[in-house]
Amino acid sequence: MENRYITNYLQIEIDSQNGCLVQTWTGYCTPEEFREGQQKSLDLFVENHCVHFVSDTTNACPLKKEDIDWVSRNITPKLRNAGMAVINIVLSSSAYTRLTLEMLEEVDRDINNIPMRFFGSLERALDSI
């Protein structure tokens, strides 16, 4: 894995051999930072011809409904058009963040008809691809 983007709230890595982008969210980020991180993820996914997308939310904070709606309407359709067939999520230890992810799953399923798979660890998520 090669680090391609690092901030205090997000790290994006690319596994070129497996065509995989891995987001690792840490702590709180503002709505603007979240959207910037999602756009950067999309850009790197496309640039690197990825087909697998993993989002590690183990240490992420919950999101607002507006941010969930935004990513589902503005980023997920573009990821899907670029070749992503499923979103692999590493579940957070926070019950509040898990609720956020459940809302995201529902919205993405309704809007984009894209499945999500949930994992207890990054290793399991990567082993599934």
C-alpha positions as CSV (number, residue, x, y, z in Angstrom):
1,M,0.0,0.0,0.0
2,E,1.2,3.4,-0.9
3,N,0.1,6.5,1.1
4,R,-1.3,9.1,-1.4
5,Y,-3.1,11.6,0.9
6,I,-2.7,12.3,4.6
7,T,-4.4,14.8,6.9
8,N,-5.2,14.8,10.6
9,Y,-8.6,13.1,9.9
10,L,-8.0,11.0,6.7
11,Q,-5.4,8.8,5.2
12,I,-5.8,7.4,1.6
13,E,-3.7,4.5,0.5
14,I,-3.6,2.8,-2.9
15,D,-2.9,-0.9,-3.5
16,S,-2.1,-0.8,-7.2
17,Q,-1.5,-4.5,-7.4
18,N,-5.1,-5.2,-6.3
19,G,-6.7,-2.0,-7.7
20,C,-7.8,-1.0,-4.2
21,L,-8.3,2.4,-2.5
22,V,-8.4,2.4,1.3
23,Q,-9.7,5.4,3.2
24,T,-8.9,5.5,7.0
25,W,-10.9,8.1,8.9
26,T,-9.7,9.3,12.3
27,G,-11.7,11.5,14.7
28,Y,-13.7,14.5,13.8
29,C,-13.7,16.4,10.6
30,T,-15.8,19.3,9.5
31,P,-18.4,18.9,6.7
32,E,-16.1,20.7,4.4
33,E,-13.2,18.5,5.3
34,F,-15.3,15.4,4.8
35,R,-16.4,16.5,1.4
36,E,-12.9,17.4,0.4
37,G,-11.7,14.0,1.6
38,Q,-14.4,12.2,-0.4
39,Q,-13.6,14.2,-3.5
40,K,-9.9,13.4,-3.1
41,S,-10.8,9.7,-2.7
42,L,-12.8,9.8,-5.9
43,D,-10.0,11.5,-7.8
44,L,-7.4,9.0,-6.6
45,F,-9.8,6.1,-7.3
46,V,-10.2,7.2,-10.9
47,E,-6.5,8.2,-11.5
48,N,-5.3,4.8,-10.2
49,H,-7.9,2.7,-12.1
50,C,-9.1,1.2,-8.9
51,V,-12.1,-1.2,-8.7
52,H,-12.2,-1.9,-4.9
53,F,-13.1,0.7,-2.3
54,V,-12.5,0.2,1.4
55,S,-13.5,2.8,4.1
56,D,-12.0,2.1,7.5
57,T,-14.2,3.9,10.0
58,T,-12.8,2.2,13.1
59,N,-11.9,5.6,14.7
60,A,-14.2,7.9,12.8
61,C,-16.8,10.2,14.3
62,P,-20.5,10.3,13.2
63,L,-21.6,12.3,10.2
64,K,-24.5,14.6,9.7
65,K,-27.4,13.5,7.5
66,E,-26.6,16.3,5.1
67,D,-23.1,14.8,4.6
68,I,-24.5,11.3,4.0
69,D,-26.9,12.6,1.4
70,W,-24.2,14.7,-0.2
71,V,-21.7,11.7,-0.6
72,S,-24.5,9.5,-1.9
73,R,-25.6,12.0,-4.5
74,N,-22.2,13.4,-5.5
75,I,-19.5,10.8,-5.0
76,T,-20.9,7.3,-4.9
77,P,-22.5,7.5,-8.4
78,K,-19.1,8.7,-9.9
79,L,-17.3,5.8,-8.0
80,R,-19.8,3.4,-9.5
81,N,-19.3,4.8,-13.0
82,A,-15.5,4.4,-12.5
83,G,-15.9,0.7,-11.7
84,M,-16.7,0.3,-8.0
85,A,-19.3,-2.5,-7.5
86,V,-19.4,-2.6,-3.7
87,I,-18.4,-0.5,-0.8
88,N,-16.4,-2.3,1.9
89,I,-16.7,-0.7,5.3
90,V,-14.6,-1.5,8.4
91,L,-17.1,-0.8,11.3
92,S,-16.4,1.8,13.9
93,S,-16.3,0.9,17.6
94,S,-18.7,3.9,18.2
95,A,-22.4,3.1,18.3
96,Y,-23.2,6.6,16.9
97,T,-20.9,6.1,13.9
98,R,-22.4,2.7,13.3
99,L,-25.8,4.4,13.1
100,T,-24.4,6.9,10.6
101,L,-23.1,4.0,8.5
102,E,-26.6,2.3,8.6
103,M,-28.1,5.5,7.3
104,L,-25.5,5.7,4.6
105,E,-26.2,2.1,3.6
106,E,-29.9,2.8,3.3
107,V,-29.4,6.0,1.3
108,D,-26.8,4.5,-1.0
109,R,-29.0,1.4,-1.6
110,D,-32.0,3.6,-2.4
111,I,-30.2,6.2,-4.6
112,N,-27.3,4.2,-6.2
113,N,-28.4,0.6,-5.8
114,I,-24.9,-0.2,-4.5
115,P,-24.2,-2.9,-1.9
116,M,-22.1,-2.4,1.2
117,R,-20.2,-5.1,3.0
118,F,-19.3,-4.6,6.7
119,F,-16.2,-6.0,8.4
120,G,-14.7,-6.1,11.9
121,S,-11.2,-5.3,10.8
122,L,-9.3,-3.9,7.9
123,E,-7.5,-7.2,7.3
124,R,-10.9,-8.9,6.8
125,A,-12.1,-6.2,4.4
126,L,-8.9,-6.5,2.4
127,D,-9.0,-10.3,2.4
128,S,-12.5,-10.1,0.8
129,I,-11.3,-8.4,-2.4
